[in-house]
Amino acid sequence: MNYVSKLIITSFLLLTIPLMLTSCTKKELVFKTVENQPQAFSYLPRTEDGFIDWVAAINNGTIKPRDSIDPKAAPQSRPMDMDVIFYTKGAMPDVVYPHYQHTQWLDCRNCHPKIFKAQKGSNGVTMAQIFAGEFCGRCHGTVAFPLQYCNRCHVKPK
């Protein structure tokens, strides 16, 4: 990829990613299908089903998220390497929430305390709420992989 192409894509990402994250907090749909993804994202790594693999993009150095679009902003917290288990009732496996993958590019303040209380057992998350755009549904189903991929989150056997 030549210098001009990289410059155009970098500029697009610097303008677009903050808008996508803002859209998550406003519960607006940014893109729900592979077909709706912006052409400028075509160079990003993909999951088997064609959606952007943001974690792979960070891990392989394709993107390097900034702490903020404001150059005077305080640096964000560092990645937190811990998992949170959401215990489910019924036949579905428990949910494993990987903090590390999320905090590689999101500051804790993106989710705490507005979306999630940082206290074990204090959120009462249900799938109905997630599908209604609350909790995980603020981003998943919009800019992050769709909610229909149950096995991406429900991974811990009962």
trRosetta pair geometry for C-beta under 8 A, 3 or more apart (Angstrom, degrees):
i j d omega theta_ij theta_ji phi_ij phi_ji
1 5 4.8 -116 -176 88 94 131
1 6 5.6 114 124 -57 115 89
1 9 8.0 -21 175 6 146 142
1 43 7.1 19 -75 -119 149 150
2 5 5.1 95 58 10 73 104
2 6 7.1 -140 100 -4 37 91
3 6 5.8 -60 -150 39 30 111
3 7 6.2 31 154 -21 66 108
4 7 5.6 -54 -148 36 31 114
4 8 6.4 32 154 -19 65 104
5 8 5.8 -54 -149 35 31 110
5 9 6.3 24 156 -13 66 108
6 9 5.9 -58 -144 41 30 107
6 10 6.0 31 157 -20 66 109
7 10 5.8 -54 -141 38 27 111
7 11 6.3 28 158 -18 62 107
8 11 5.9 -57 -150 37 27 110
8 12 6.3 28 152 -20 63 107
8 40 7.6 -130 131 -127 92 114
9 12 5.5 -53 -148 35 33 114
9 13 6.3 31 155 -18 66 105
9 40 5.6 165 -123 -169 75 97
9 43 6.7 -11 -134 29 157 137
10 13 5.8 -55 -147 37 30 109
10 14 6.3 31 155 -20 65 106
11 14 5.8 -54 -147 34 30 111
11 15 6.5 18 157 -8 63 109
12 15 6.1 -69 -155 43 28 103
12 16 5.6 11 159 -11 70 122
12 38 7.6 -167 168 135 131 146
12 40 4.4 -87 125 -179 162 163
13 16 5.7 -63 -126 46 28 102
13 17 5.4 25 -180 -22 71 111
13 40 7.4 -155 -53 137 73 124
13 63 6.6 -153 -167 -125 156 117
14 17 7.1 -32 -114 29 16 103
14 18 7.7 10 171 -4 45 107
14 66 7.5 35 -122 8 89 133
14 69 6.8 122 -180 -117 83 99
15 18 7.3 -76 -171 38 23 101
15 19 6.9 14 149 -13 61 118
16 19 5.5 -66 -154 40 37 112
16 20 6.1 37 154 -23 74 104
16 38 6.9 -88 -139 17 157 162
16 40 7.4 159 -12 79 158 137
17 20 5.5 -50 -145 33 35 112
17 21 6.5 32 157 -16 66 103
17 65 7.1 -147 154 -120 158 94
18 21 5.8 -55 -147 39 34 109
18 22 6.2 36 153 -19 66 106
18 69 4.9 -27 -61 -32 154 133
19 22 5.6 -54 -146 39 32 112
19 23 6.2 38 151 -24 65 104
19 30 7.9 134 122 -119 89 124
20 23 5.4 -52 -150 33 32 115
20 24 6.8 42 149 -26 62 95
20 30 5.2 51 -128 -123 83 167
20 142 7.8 162 -168 131 85 105
20 143 4.5 99 178 -99 117 149
21 24 5.5 -40 -155 22 37 116
21 25 7.1 30 151 -12 62 100
21 106 7.5 168 -129 -110 127 97
21 110 6.9 -71 -170 -134 118 125
21 139 7.9 -11 -124 -103 58 117
21 143 7.5 -76 -72 42 46 165
22 25 5.9 -58 -158 37 37 106
22 26 6.4 21 150 -7 69 111
23 26 5.6 -66 -143 48 35 103
23 28 4.4 -85 -157 64 90 104
23 29 7.8 -63 169 72 122 8
23 30 4.8 106 108 -64 157 108
23 142 6.5 -161 122 162 108 140
23 143 7.0 116 77 -37 115 119
24 27 7.6 28 180 -73 30 34
24 30 7.8 -35 -57 -18 67 126
24 138 4.8 72 171 146 87 87
24 139 4.2 1 -133 -85 132 79
24 142 5.9 173 -99 75 72 141
24 143 6.1 -73 -66 20 106 120
25 110 7.8 -124 -68 -164 114 75
25 114 7.6 23 -140 115 109 146
25 115 7.9 -110 -117 -59 79 115
25 138 6.4 25 -93 -175 37 124
27 133 4.3 64 -140 168 115 139
27 138 6.5 -79 -85 -130 72 66
27 142 7.9 -158 -153 -59 38 148
28 142 7.3 98 92 -140 48 139
29 32 5.7 -28 -163 -41 116 108
29 142 5.5 -144 -130 -121 48 92
30 142 5.0 80 19 171 91 93
30 143 5.1 19 52 -67 141 88
31 36 3.8 -178 -146 110 97 107
31 37 5.1 132 140 -81 161 53
31 38 7.4 -135 -47 -22 150 69
31 142 7.4 92 46 180 42 53
31 143 7.1 71 42 -99 80 55
32 36 6.3 41 40 39 56 147
32 141 6.6 -2 -124 174 95 61
32 142 6.9 -42 -81 -113 75 38
32 146 6.8 74 -168 -96 75 108
33 36 4.9 92 57 5 80 102
33 37 7.8 -122 98 -23 50 80
34 37 6.0 -38 -164 -1 40 116
34 49 7.6 -145 -57 137 127 75
34 50 4.1 -2 -107 125 147 124
34 51 6.2 -111 -86 -77 87 58
37 41 5.2 -88 163 66 108 135
37 42 8.0 139 114 -71 112 60
37 51 7.9 159 -60 -136 141 57
37 52 6.6 152 -135 -34 145 109
38 41 5.1 97 71 -3 82 102
39 42 5.7 -13 -173 -29 53 116
41 44 5.0 -32 -177 9 77 124
41 52 5.9 -58 171 -84 128 133
43 62 7.2 -178 126 -160 95 122
44 52 4.9 13 111 -137 137 103
44 53 7.4 180 150 46 96 62
44 54 7.9 -7 -178 -90 134 50
44 57 5.1 -19 -152 -93 98 130
44 62 6.1 133 -123 137 64 148
44 63 7.4 1 -113 -28 105 117
45 52 7.4 93 77 -159 52 59
45 53 4.7 -53 106 55 97 110
45 56 4.2 -85 86 108 146 127
45 57 5.5 -164 29 -67 97 72
45 60 6.6 92 -31 29 142 140
45 62 6.5 -177 -12 -9 95 157
46 50 5.5 -21 -172 -142 131 30
46 51 6.5 136 -154 68 79 28
46 52 6.5 -61 -105 -102 61 32
46 53 5.9 123 -164 -9 10 98
47 50 6.9 -38 67 31 75 22
47 51 4.9 1 30 57 115 83
47 52 7.7 24 -7 82 88 13
47 53 4.9 133 -55 -70 73 100
47 145 6.6 38 -10 -100 160 125
49 149 7.3 -145 10 -83 156 130
51 145 5.2 123 104 -108 158 78
51 146 7.2 -157 -74 -6 152 86
52 57 7.0 -4 176 -32 97 136
53 56 3.9 26 120 23 119 118
53 57 6.3 154 94 -22 66 84
54 57 5.4 -53 -148 33 34 117
54 58 6.6 32 154 -16 65 101
54 63 7.8 -46 -153 50 70 139
54 105 7.3 -105 161 34 117 150
54 144 7.1 -65 7 -114 137 79
55 58 5.9 -55 -154 36 32 107
55 59 6.1 27 152 -16 67 112
55 101 4.9 -26 -106 -150 125 111
55 104 7.2 100 -126 44 73 149
56 59 5.5 -57 -138 43 32 111
56 60 5.9 11 168 -3 70 111
56 62 7.8 29 121 15 72 127
57 60 6.7 -60 -134 46 20 93
57 62 4.3 -80 -154 66 73 119
57 63 4.7 24 149 17 110 106
58 61 7.9 33 176 -70 28 25
58 62 7.7 -66 -51 49 21 80
58 63 6.1 -48 -81 73 58 87
58 64 7.4 108 -135 -100 70 42
58 65 6.9 -26 -105 -6 111 101
58 104 5.2 102 150 137 162 136
58 105 6.1 -132 -88 -44 141 120
61 64 6.9 0 -150 -59 61 98
65 104 7.4 114 30 130 128 73
65 105 3.8 100 12 -136 162 102
66 69 7.0 104 87 -77 132 44
67 73 6.1 -163 115 96 106 116
67 74 7.9 -111 151 105 140 40
67 75 5.1 -103 -110 -138 163 54
67 76 4.4 -172 -141 -7 95 96
67 107 7.2 65 -158 -64 76 118
68 71 7.7 -160 89 -63 97 20
68 73 3.5 7 50 49 162 156
68 76 7.3 149 -39 -44 88 101
70 73 4.1 98 82 -36 105 105
76 107 3.6 -120 -141 -94 118 105
76 108 7.7 157 -174 9 92 70
76 109 7.9 -127 -133 22 92 101
77 80 7.3 7 133 -43 120 101
77 103 6.9 -53 96 -161 100 118
77 107 5.8 114 24 -149 84 75
77 108 4.9 19 29 -8 144 109
78 103 7.5 59 128 148 35 118
79 99 7.8 139 -176 130 71 84
79 100 5.4 52 173 -146 113 65
79 103 4.4 141 -130 104 57 100
79 104 5.0 19 -95 -81 126 56
80 99 4.5 -49 90 140 101 131
80 100 6.6 -128 84 -81 47 54
80 103 4.8 67 20 26 81 167
80 108 7.5 63 -18 -79 134 106
81 99 7.0 -173 -112 82 10 102
81 100 4.6 36 -109 -83 60 117
82 99 5.1 15 65 32 69 135
82 100 7.3 135 21 -42 35 86
83 96 5.2 -15 -172 -170 130 94
83 97 6.4 145 -164 72 68 51
83 98 5.5 -31 -104 -100 87 55
83 99 6.6 -154 -91 4 30 85
84 96 7.7 146 73 -161 44 46
84 97 4.3 -16 60 59 94 112
84 99 6.6 85 -14 -45 95 100
84 120 7.9 -161 -146 -107 105 83
85 94 5.5 15 -171 153 99 132
85 95 7.0 145 -161 79 49 56
85 96 6.0 -21 -103 -103 69 64
85 97 7.6 -160 -75 19 21 80
85 156 6.3 -9 -133 7 109 166
86 94 6.4 171 80 -173 52 81
86 95 3.9 -4 55 59 106 111
86 96 8.0 -148 22 -66 75 21
86 97 6.5 66 -17 -22 103 109
86 125 6.2 -44 -143 61 142 129
87 94 5.2 -34 -115 -120 46 115
88 92 4.8 -63 131 83 159 100
88 93 7.1 83 33 108 134 22
88 94 5.4 -169 8 -103 89 50
88 95 6.5 97 -45 -15 108 86
88 154 7.1 5 -22 -124 154 105
91 158 7.6 -98 -156 -19 36 150
92 150 7.3 -103 -139 -178 116 126
92 154 5.0 -70 177 -145 101 145
93 154 4.5 124 64 167 88 84
93 155 6.0 -145 114 58 139 5
93 156 5.3 164 168 68 104 45
93 157 5.4 -54 -121 -96 114 31
93 158 6.1 -132 -114 -33 57 75
94 154 7.2 156 85 -145 17 66
94 155 7.9 -52 81 61 63 49
94 156 4.0 -34 66 71 99 115
94 157 7.9 -13 21 64 87 12
94 158 6.9 130 -22 -84 86 62
95 153 4.8 -3 -139 156 98 96
95 154 5.6 -47 -86 -89 70 55
95 155 7.5 66 -137 20 37 73
95 156 7.3 -51 28 20 6 104
96 153 7.1 -171 49 -168 57 52
96 155 5.1 -61 21 58 114 108
96 156 5.1 116 -46 -36 105 108
97 102 7.8 -10 173 -12 89 139
97 136 8.0 -134 -109 -87 115 120
97 153 7.4 13 -82 -147 64 98
98 101 4.6 49 107 14 119 107
98 102 6.8 150 97 -8 69 90
99 102 5.9 -74 -154 47 35 106
99 103 5.5 12 163 -7 78 118
100 103 6.3 -67 -135 46 22 97
100 104 6.6 42 159 -43 61 95
101 104 6.0 -36 -156 3 29 117
102 105 7.8 -101 178 49 33 70
102 106 5.3 -42 166 42 76 123
102 111 7.7 11 158 -20 138 145
103 106 6.0 -81 -105 67 38 74
103 107 7.7 60 -140 -119 76 19
103 108 6.9 12 -115 -67 112 70
106 110 4.4 -76 -175 30 106 153
106 111 7.0 59 143 -19 133 102
107 110 5.4 123 63 -20 68 93
108 111 6.9 -80 -173 49 44 87
108 112 5.2 -30 164 40 86 117
108 118 7.9 22 -176 -85 115 137
109 112 6.5 -78 -106 67 31 71
110 115 7.8 -10 131 11 60 130
111 114 7.2 -139 -177 59 24 81
111 115 4.5 -70 -152 55 65 120
111 116 5.1 8 159 24 102 105
112 115 7.3 -70 -64 50 35 78
112 116 5.7 -48 -85 75 73 84
112 117 7.5 85 -134 -140 85 17
112 118 4.7 35 -137 -50 137 110
113 116 7.3 -102 -146 87 43 44
113 117 5.7 30 -153 -110 94 54
113 118 6.4 -88 -97 -5 83 91
115 134 7.8 165 -151 -175 83 64
115 135 6.3 127 174 -119 95 37
115 138 5.8 -74 -122 -14 136 154
116 123 5.6 -24 -141 -96 78 139
116 135 6.7 74 -75 -132 90 80
117 122 4.4 -71 87 104 134 123
117 123 5.7 -172 36 -73 90 80
119 122 4.0 38 84 0 105 140
123 135 6.8 99 170 -107 128 122
125 129 6.3 -129 -154 67 56 130
125 130 6.8 49 -176 -51 100 102
125 135 4.9 101 -124 -120 109 169
125 136 7.4 63 -158 -6 138 99
126 129 4.7 97 59 5 81 100
126 130 7.1 -145 97 -4 44 86
127 130 5.4 -52 -145 38 39 113
127 131 6.1 36 156 -16 70 105
128 131 6.0 -56 -146 40 28 107
128 132 6.3 25 152 -17 62 111
129 132 5.5 -60 -147 40 32 111
129 134 4.2 -56 171 64 91 125
129 135 5.7 64 120 7 112 115
129 137 7.1 -166 128 14 58 132
130 133 7.9 99 177 -27 29 9
130 134 6.4 -89 -84 69 31 70
130 135 5.4 -59 -90 69 77 108
130 136 5.0 0 -131 58 113 95
130 137 4.1 150 -174 -37 53 109
130 140 7.4 -9 -176 71 107 118
130 147 6.5 149 135 -126 110 135
131 137 6.1 -142 -55 -100 11 145
131 141 7.7 127 -128 -73 49 163
131 147 6.2 170 -95 128 74 168
132 137 6.5 107 63 95 43 163
133 137 4.6 -133 -119 127 19 115
133 138 6.4 78 176 -88 68 46
133 141 7.6 -116 -97 78 67 135
134 137 5.6 37 47 53 35 114
134 138 6.9 9 -155 -52 20 85
135 138 6.9 -157 91 -13 16 95
136 139 7.3 -75 -179 49 50 81
136 140 5.0 -3 153 21 90 128
136 147 7.9 122 112 -103 110 101
136 153 7.4 40 -163 -107 166 157
137 140 5.9 -70 -104 65 36 86
137 141 5.7 -3 -146 25 73 133
137 147 6.7 3 -104 -74 87 135
138 142 7.6 -57 146 18 36 132
139 142 5.8 -101 -155 52 34 103
139 143 5.5 -53 -162 53 84 93
139 144 4.5 55 137 2 97 118
140 144 4.5 -54 -92 84 58 113
140 145 6.3 -14 -140 71 89 59
140 146 7.1 110 173 -150 78 14
140 147 5.5 103 133 -72 106 78
141 144 7.5 5 9 68 40 77
141 146 5.4 67 -105 -136 57 57
141 147 4.7 -5 -68 -19 110 101
145 149 5.6 -40 149 36 121 140
145 152 6.1 -178 94 -111 145 178
146 149 6.0 105 77 -4 76 95
149 152 4.5 44 121 -11 109 118
150 153 6.9 -83 -171 48 41 87
150 154 5.1 -16 165 26 85 123
151 154 6.1 -66 -104 66 35 84
151 155 6.6 85 -174 -85 61 77
152 155 7.5 -50 152 -52 15 112
